[in-house]
């Protein structure tokens, strides 16, 4: 579990990096992070369908389909049913004062399962752990942008925006730490986190790409899926 914790720490720092890009108004960095969002969506969905789902079905057996669905629905409830205003990417309009804190609560569920996904993948093997870590790392930057910009748009100071992003990172670390201590997560964490990962990739990230009608972002999405296969081949040769 120690290796998974170090990887999760690296992923968590991505949340803070995204927040700093917003609070320091690093326009060039925000454009790069937008491509990270598209690239990460392609990479994440490829990892989820090609690697995580088969491993989840092997670990959870007949329960796997239902657990994947539960993970998917859990994020939908926390981010788009109980949260009044939420979308991935930078928030550029003023929003209600409650929008930032409620989005934070919704994202905490998702980021907790980021940690569960990393820990569960490393429990299967190191190769799967690295692939899942990379998928999560790629969306951590836009995730930090999302929560920090929402905090600012809801009237919170910059320090609160960075703290909110750091809290998302902490939730990821907690997910890693509790996975092998909670029986249901130890056995079925991969299936639950597969549903979460599919939701984040398909329902959070992909709509952001589609809404901008930018061929470069579409190219980054397909590039992400292609780089997944190259990374998979490289790791297969090493292992």
Secondary structure as UniProt FT lines:
FT   HELIX           2..23
FT   TURN            24..25
FT   HELIX           27..47
FT   HELIX           48..52
FT   HELIX           53..60
FT   HELIX           61..63
FT   HELIX           64..76
FT   HELIX           77..81
FT   HELIX           97..124
FT   HELIX           126..153
FT   TURN            154..155
FT   HELIX           158..179
FT   TURN            180..181
FT   HELIX           183..199
FT   HELIX           200..205
FT   HELIX           206..212
FT   HELIX           215..238
//
